[in-house]
Every structure is written in C-alpha cells, then in structure tokens.
C-alpha cells in the first residue's frame, strides 16, 4: 500500500511526540537518581529535600565570638589480648600465672632487668614486681620509662601507694591526682594492681598516727576514685603488720580491722584482693615451718579474720613483702643483730616458695623485700652493692616456673581532630 505524503507527515509527527514523552520521562528519572561526584553524595530532585540531606545555612559572622581552632591531638588506643583457655589457668585471677616476684624501685632502671632475670627464669614468664609510688610524684618521664621496661621484660607491676597528706584539704586532691596520673601510664596487662598504702597499724607509716577510721575512709575514697577512672584498676588494702601487738606505736591488726569496718561498714567487701606482709618472727629469722600471725603463713590468719568477722571470702592473696634477713652486709656493722647466714636464708626462701606459697592456689603473687637496699637495711637485699646476687637470688632463680599468660595490653597511637 502506497502512503500519501499526508499520511507520512502524520506518522512522523506521531513518532516525534512519542519520542518527546520518552525523553521527558528519562530526564525526570535522572533527576530523582543519586550520583557520586568526588566521593560526595549529590541529590537532584524537584521534590522537597529530606531533612537529613538539607544543608544548614552558614552562620552569620560574629566578630565578637572567638575563632574556632582545630588541632590534632594524640590518642592512645588499647587492645587487650585475651589469654588462651587452659586447665592451668589460676581460677582466682583468671589467667595462667607465674607467682614469683620481687620488690623493686622506679628510680633505678637496672632493677627491672635484675627482676626479669630472677622471676622469669627456668621456664617462667610474666612474673611480678612490687613498686612503691609516692602519691605526690607526677614524673611522667621516670614512670613511662619504668612501664616501658616492665612491658619489655614481661613484668607485672603491683603499685604500692605511700606518703598521702592527711590534711583534709589536700588528702582527696592527692588521691584524685595520683589516680589520674597512674591511669595515663601504659600498663603491661589488663589488671592494674594497686595496694593502698602500707602497714597503717604502725604509726611510722601513717604520719605518726594510728587511725583506723581515717584509713577506712581513705581506702573507700581510693577504691571509688580509681574505679571511676578505669574499671581495670584492681584495688587491694595496704598490707598490715600482722605480728604487731597493741602497744606504743602499734595497734593489733584484728582490732584495727574491726574499727575500720565500724567506720565504713562493708569496706572489705569492696576489695579485689588482699595484700599481706608476713615475716618469720622473731627477728626475721624463724623457721619456714611456723604457723600463725608471726610466720610466713600469716595470710592464713588474716583470711580467717576476714571470714569470721566480716563474711569476706575468696579474696586473692598478694604477698607484697616477706623474707628472711641475712647477717651479711656491705656496711661497717660486723656484729649484726641477724644470726642467719646468706646460705641458710637461701635454703629457707627456696623452701617457702616450693613448699608453702607456690602450691597454695589462694596466692597470686609473692614479692619479697627487697631487690637492693642501702646499709644498714641491706640485710634484706637480694643483690650486693655491686649487683652481685646473694645465694637466695640464685635459689629462687633456679626454681621451675610457669609461663604466665595474663591479658596483655597493646597500645596504638593515633591522632584525632579536636575543634574548640
């Protein structure tokens, strides 16, 4: 069939109109689609823009308002590496645990290396060090260096607080300031062990006074302050002088504990662990086979008091001071008051570790006093003035140990933008 020119024009016009409708619909469709331009989401639509896509108007410039300044601030992120499941996990602390430790000081860097040689020997890893900390000390250079050395040497710190000012205007400030300072340090493991002061039933260690009520309030404040900053702080009491009886300058420990609980009811139930000092009395020279408050098993006597008096059970025990005195000294005292020679002391300490402390699952750490002390107190030293080990050092070094597997913390430094 032959189409006339008229029919051809009509058909062409119809196709043109249809094509126009198609192109219009395509353009509308394009307007309501999203495209990514320079990694930013752009929306083209004639419809109202949803609130989440609306761009707020720029604020009017106010010359009286301070200029906003942005800067990079360092950020330290933590990653806690959980210990492996194992039948060797010590239940009351939650990880495989090398209990062996020693008392050291932050001021001498070599002490961390000596401690590592002693406590991580013969199969051991991640042993402990007790380190006294003055609550007025905010020397971040010294303490950061120490904690770096502890991490490098796989040593777990137990920080023993001391020298708190008891004036009411200063006391709480020092508790808060010391907690903030210790919180910014890079602790080697998840648990941040704190022993709150030292032998406070002896007036020499509490500013010349014996005050159970005051110490209970300080302990309560210390627990709350540290825990509010970081739940990983593990707070213990300050260990007591277990062998001291009530007399000039001393108060019997059981009496002291009762008065503490009267002042702050339930104070011992707030503790994460129990710090204990127990020396072989009399004269730091008794047999390792003794029992009771005057022996190296004084922690058993203390735990019994906690159970009977306050219904507190199952606190992990940290022996933060113990040991025998040897008669040898680097000083000029040739007539020592101590009668045991260094070889007998070595025999006693080895027996105590192997037969008493290590087999007792209630005990988490044993940190004898002390790695090194100047005369006339060097009868307790584990190394001489020249850092030569006493026999007790070699005896404990030779003990077979466990490879500790605590929850290690790795730190990653980054930066974030802060505008103010």
PETABEL-V227800 format. One record per residue. N is the residue number from 1. RES is the residue in one small letter. SS is DSSP state (A for helix, B for strand, O for the rest). PSI is psi in degrees with one decimal (999 if undefined). BURIAL is I if it has 16 or more other C-alpha atoms within 10 Angstrom, else O. Layout:
N|RES|SS|PSI|BURIAL ; N|RES|SS|PSI|BURIAL
//
This chain:
1|x|O|130.2|O ; 2|x|O|124.2|O ; 3|x|O|142.5|O ; 4|x|O|164.8|O ; 5|x|A|-35.2|O ; 6|x|A|-47.1|O ; 7|x|A|-37.9|O ; 8|x|A|-41.4|O ; 9|x|A|-42.8|O ; 10|x|A|-44.7|O ; 11|x|A|-44.3|O ; 12|x|A|-41.0|O ; 13|x|A|-39.9|O ; 14|x|A|-44.3|O ; 15|x|A|-37.5|O ; 16|x|A|-42.4|O ; 17|x|A|-44.1|O ; 18|x|A|-43.8|O ; 19|x|A|-36.6|O ; 20|x|A|-44.0|O ; 21|x|A|-42.0|O ; 22|x|A|-45.5|O ; 23|x|A|-40.1|O ; 24|x|A|-44.6|O ; 25|x|A|-38.8|O ; 26|x|A|-40.6|O ; 27|x|A|-39.4|O ; 28|x|A|-41.5|O ; 29|x|A|-40.0|O ; 30|x|A|-35.4|O ; 31|x|A|-27.7|O ; 32|x|O|10.5|O ; 33|x|O|162.6|O ; 34|x|B|144.5|O ; 35|x|B|154.5|O ; 36|x|B|114.7|O ; 37|x|B|120.2|O ; 38|x|O|40.6|O ; 39|x|O|17.4|O ; 40|x|B|141.6|O ; 41|x|B|124.5|O ; 42|x|B|133.1|O ; 43|x|B|125.9|O ; 44|x|O|114.8|O ; 45|x|O|150.1|O ; 46|x|O|-11.2|O ; 47|x|O|165.9|O ; 48|x|O|139.2|O ; 49|x|O|127.3|O ; 50|x|O|152.8|O ; 51|x|A|-36.4|O ; 52|x|A|-15.1|O ; 53|x|A|-5.2|O ; 54|x|O|140.2|O ; 55|x|O|118.5|O ; 56|x|O|149.2|O ; 57|x|O|146.7|O ; 58|x|O|136.1|O ; 59|x|O|145.4|O ; 60|x|O|142.4|O ; 61|x|O|126.7|O ; 62|x|O|108.0|O ; 63|x|O|-14.9|O ; 64|x|O|-15.1|O ; 65|x|O|140.5|O ; 66|x|O|147.5|O ; 67|x|O|136.6|O ; 68|x|O|127.6|O ; 69|x|O|130.8|O ; 70|x|B|141.6|O ; 71|x|B|161.5|O ; 72|x|B|132.8|O ; 73|x|B|141.0|O ; 74|x|B|143.1|O ; 75|x|B|134.3|O ; 76|x|B|120.4|O ; 77|x|B|144.8|O ; 78|x|B|143.4|O ; 79|x|B|117.0|O ; 80|x|B|122.0|O ; 81|x|B|112.9|O ; 82|x|O|145.4|O ; 83|x|O|155.0|O ; 84|x|O|148.7|O ; 85|x|O|137.4|O ; 86|x|O|150.2|O ; 87|x|O|-11.6|O ; 88|x|O|-1.3|O ; 89|x|O|131.5|I ; 90|x|B|117.0|I ; 91|x|O|-39.5|O ; 92|x|O|-3.5|O ; 93|x|O|-17.9|I ; 94|x|O|11.2|O ; 95|x|B|162.8|I ; 96|x|B|133.0|I ; 97|x|O|125.2|I ; 98|x|O|105.8|I ; 99|x|O|-15.8|I ; 100|x|B|135.4|I ; 101|x|B|-175.0|I ; 102|x|B|154.4|I ; 103|x|B|123.6|I ; 104|x|B|-175.0|I ; 105|x|O|144.5|I ; 106|x|O|-23.7|I ; 107|x|O|-16.7|O ; 108|x|O|110.2|O ; 109|x|O|-33.3|O ; 110|x|A|-21.0|O ; 111|x|A|-33.0|I ; 112|x|A|-38.5|I ; 113|x|A|-41.2|O ; 114|x|A|-40.9|I ; 115|x|A|-42.5|I ; 116|x|A|-43.3|I ; 117|x|A|-35.9|I ; 118|x|A|-53.1|I ; 119|x|A|-20.1|I ; 120|x|O|20.0|I ; 121|x|O|166.9|I ; 122|x|O|54.6|I ; 123|x|O|-4.7|O ; 124|x|O|158.0|I ; 125|x|B|147.4|I ; 126|x|O|55.3|I ; 127|x|B|-170.8|I ; 128|x|B|155.0|I ; 129|x|B|136.7|I ; 130|x|B|128.2|I ; 131|x|B|117.0|I ; 132|x|B|142.1|I ; 133|x|B|119.5|I ; 134|x|B|123.5|O ; 135|x|O|-5.0|I ; 136|x|O|1.5|I ; 137|x|O|113.3|O ; 138|x|O|35.2|O ; 139|x|O|90.9|O ; 140|x|A|-28.1|O ; 141|x|A|-48.5|O ; 142|x|A|-47.8|O ; 143|x|A|-33.7|I ; 144|x|A|-39.4|I ; 145|x|A|-43.9|O ; 146|x|A|-48.8|I ; 147|x|A|-32.4|I ; 148|x|A|-42.8|O ; 149|x|A|-37.9|I ; 150|x|A|-42.3|I ; 151|x|A|-44.1|I ; 152|x|A|-38.9|O ; 153|x|O|4.9|I ; 154|x|O|57.4|I ; 155|x|B|135.4|I ; 156|x|B|118.6|I ; 157|x|B|139.5|I ; 158|x|B|113.5|I ; 159|x|B|121.9|I ; 160|x|B|113.4|I ; 161|x|B|149.3|I ; 162|x|B|165.4|I ; 163|x|O|38.9|I ; 164|x|O|134.1|I ; 165|x|O|127.1|I ; 166|x|O|-0.3|O ; 167|x|O|132.0|O ; 168|x|A|-34.0|O ; 169|x|A|-22.1|O ; 170|x|A|-27.4|O ; 171|x|A|-55.9|O ; 172|x|A|-35.6|I ; 173|x|A|-40.7|O ; 174|x|A|-35.9|I ; 175|x|A|-46.6|I ; 176|x|A|-46.3|I ; 177|x|A|-42.8|I ; 178|x|A|-36.7|I ; 179|x|A|-44.1|I ; 180|x|A|-40.6|I ; 181|x|A|-49.0|I ; 182|x|A|-27.1|I ; 183|x|A|-27.3|I ; 184|x|A|-8.2|O ; 185|x|O|153.3|O ; 186|x|O|90.4|I ; 187|x|O|142.4|I ; 188|x|O|-33.3|I ; 189|x|B|171.1|I ; 190|x|O|-49.7|I ; 191|x|O|128.6|I ; 192|x|B|94.8|I ; 193|x|B|126.2|I ; 194|x|B|126.7|I ; 195|x|B|119.9|I ; 196|x|B|84.7|I ; 197|x|O|-168.4|I ; 198|x|O|122.0|I ; 199|x|O|55.2|I ; 200|x|O|-4.6|I ; 201|x|O|10.1|I ; 202|x|B|119.3|I ; 203|x|A|-22.3|I ; 204|x|A|-23.0|O ; 205|x|A|9.7|I ; 206|x|O|53.8|I ; 207|x|O|36.4|O ; 208|x|O|9.0|O ; 209|x|O|162.2|O ; 210|x|O|114.7|I ; 211|x|O|85.5|I ; 212|x|A|-39.3|I ; 213|x|A|-46.9|I ; 214|x|A|-43.9|O ; 215|x|A|-38.6|I ; 216|x|A|-41.5|I ; 217|x|A|-39.8|O ; 218|x|A|-44.1|I ; 219|x|A|-43.2|I ; 220|x|A|-45.4|I ; 221|x|A|-39.8|I ; 222|x|A|-45.5|I ; 223|x|A|-50.1|I ; 224|x|A|-44.1|O ; 225|x|A|-49.1|I ; 226|x|A|-43.5|I ; 227|x|A|-35.4|O ; 228|x|A|-33.0|O ; 229|x|A|-40.7|O ; 230|x|O|120.2|O ; 231|x|O|-12.3|O ; 232|x|O|-7.0|O ; 233|x|B|131.9|I ; 234|x|B|105.0|I ; 235|x|B|130.1|I ; 236|x|B|161.8|I ; 237|x|B|167.7|I ; 238|x|O|127.2|I ; 239|x|O|146.5|I ; 240|x|O|162.1|I ; 241|x|B|96.4|I ; 242|x|O|-32.4|I ; 243|x|O|-9.3|I ; 244|x|O|130.3|I ; 245|x|O|160.2|O ; 246|x|O|128.9|O ; 247|x|B|-171.8|O ; 248|x|O|115.5|O ; 249|x|O|-3.0|O ; 250|x|B|155.1|I ; 251|x|O|132.1|I ; 252|x|O|135.9|I ; 253|x|A|-44.0|I ; 254|x|A|-43.1|I ; 255|x|A|-42.5|O ; 256|x|A|-45.4|I ; 257|x|A|-41.0|I ; 258|x|A|-44.3|I ; 259|x|A|-31.9|I ; 260|x|A|-48.3|I ; 261|x|A|-31.1|I ; 262|x|A|-37.7|O ; 263|x|A|-42.2|I ; 264|x|O|87.1|I ; 265|x|O|133.3|O ; 266|x|O|12.3|O ; 267|x|A|-35.1|I ; 268|x|A|-19.5|I ; 269|x|A|-9.7|O ; 270|x|A|-10.1|O ; 271|x|O|148.0|I ; 272|x|O|-26.5|I ; 273|x|B|170.7|I ; 274|x|B|118.2|I ; 275|x|B|137.7|I ; 276|x|B|135.7|I ; 277|x|B|125.0|I ; 278|x|B|120.4|I ; 279|x|B|151.0|I ; 280|x|O|96.8|I ; 281|x|O|151.7|I ; 282|x|O|157.9|O ; 283|x|O|29.2|O ; 284|x|O|36.1|I ; 285|x|O|7.7|I ; 286|x|O|170.0|I ; 287|x|O|147.6|O ; 288|x|O|-4.6|I ; 289|x|O|2.4|O ; 290|x|O|163.4|O ; 291|x|O|162.3|O ; 292|x|O|-172.5|O ; 293|x|O|-19.6|I ; 294|x|O|12.3|I ; 295|x|O|179.7|I ; 296|x|O|1.3|I ; 297|x|O|24.4|I ; 298|x|A|-26.5|I ; 299|x|A|-30.6|I ; 300|x|A|-41.4|I ; 301|x|A|-41.9|I ; 302|x|A|-43.6|I ; 303|x|A|-33.9|I ; 304|x|A|-39.9|O ; 305|x|A|-45.8|I ; 306|x|A|-38.9|I ; 307|x|A|-49.4|O ; 308|x|A|-44.8|O ; 309|x|A|-35.6|O ; 310|x|A|3.9|I ; 311|x|O|39.0|O ; 312|x|O|121.8|I ; 313|x|O|163.2|O ; 314|x|O|23.6|O ; 315|x|O|128.5|I ; 316|x|B|140.2|I ; 317|x|B|131.7|I ; 318|x|B|111.6|I ; 319|x|B|97.1|I ; 320|x|B|-8.8|I ; 321|x|B|141.9|I ; 322|x|B|177.2|I ; 323|x|B|168.6|I ; 324|x|O|152.2|I ; 325|x|O|133.2|I ; 326|x|O|150.7|I ; 327|x|O|-18.1|I ; 328|x|O|145.5|I ; 329|x|O|155.2|I ; 330|x|O|0.4|O ; 331|x|O|-165.4|O ; 332|x|O|7.5|O ; 333|x|O|101.4|O ; 334|x|O|-12.7|O ; 335|x|O|67.7|O ; 336|x|O|144.2|O ; 337|x|O|-13.5|O ; 338|x|O|135.1|O ; 339|x|O|-15.3|O ; 340|x|O|133.9|I ; 341|x|O|170.8|O ; 342|x|A|-26.1|I ; 343|x|A|-37.5|O ; 344|x|A|-38.6|I ; 345|x|A|-41.6|I ; 346|x|A|-42.2|I ; 347|x|A|-43.2|O ; 348|x|A|-44.5|I ; 349|x|A|-36.6|I ; 350|x|A|-42.2|I ; 351|x|A|-44.2|I ; 352|x|A|-44.2|I ; 353|x|A|-51.1|I ; 354|x|A|-32.9|O ; 355|x|A|-20.7|O ; 356|x|A|-60.2|O ; 357|x|A|-49.0|I ; 358|x|O|-38.0|I ; 359|x|O|-11.8|O ; 360|x|O|110.7|O ; 361|x|O|-9.5|O ; 362|x|O|-22.6|I ; 363|x|B|132.0|I ; 364|x|B|-42.0|I ; 365|x|B|148.3|I ; 366|x|B|113.9|I ; 367|x|B|86.2|I ; 368|x|B|151.7|I ; 369|x|O|122.9|I ; 370|x|O|162.1|I ; 371|x|O|-40.6|I ; 372|x|O|134.8|I ; 373|x|O|149.3|I ; 374|x|O|152.7|O ; 375|x|O|145.1|O ; 376|x|O|11.8|O ; 377|x|O|11.8|O ; 378|x|A|3.1|I ; 379|x|A|-15.5|I ; 380|x|A|-2.1|I ; 381|x|O|145.6|I ; 382|x|O|-12.5|I ; 383|x|B|157.5|I ; 384|x|O|-178.8|I ; 385|x|O|-27.5|I ; 386|x|O|15.1|O ; 387|x|O|21.0|O ; 388|x|O|133.7|O ; 389|x|B|139.5|I ; 390|x|O|162.0|I ; 391|x|A|-31.6|I ; 392|x|A|-32.5|I ; 393|x|A|-49.1|I ; 394|x|A|-33.4|O ; 395|x|A|-45.6|I ; 396|x|A|-34.1|I ; 397|x|A|-34.5|I ; 398|x|O|-13.8|O ; 399|x|O|135.9|I ; 400|x|O|133.3|O ; 401|x|O|169.8|I ; 402|x|O|144.8|I ; 403|x|B|102.1|I ; 404|x|O|143.1|I ; 405|x|B|67.7|I ; 406|x|O|176.6|I ; 407|x|O|98.7|I ; 408|x|B|144.4|I ; 409|x|B|127.7|I ; 410|x|B|139.2|I ; 411|x|B|134.2|O ; 412|x|B|125.1|O ; 413|x|B|133.2|O ; 414|x|B|-171.9|O ; 415|x|B|150.7|O ; 416|x|B|152.9|O ; 417|x|B|127.7|O ; 418|x|B|125.4|O ; 419|x|B|135.9|O ; 420|x|O|999|O
//
